[in-house]
């Protein structure tokens, strides 16, 4: 019986500050008012799941309110 070595990636929990920094990175615009980074580029750069970013973007206002307190 062959046993495959499967490496499980450890789950990383982002702080609110890190989440907001990634959101701000995604929301960067150039001088022409165009978004500089695509969601796909952000997923790859920060090695995050697409669902994470989408959830953070939906809850951006709530994250900012919690961070201010």
Order of alpha helices (4+ residues) and beta strands (2+ residues): alpha-alpha-alpha-alpha
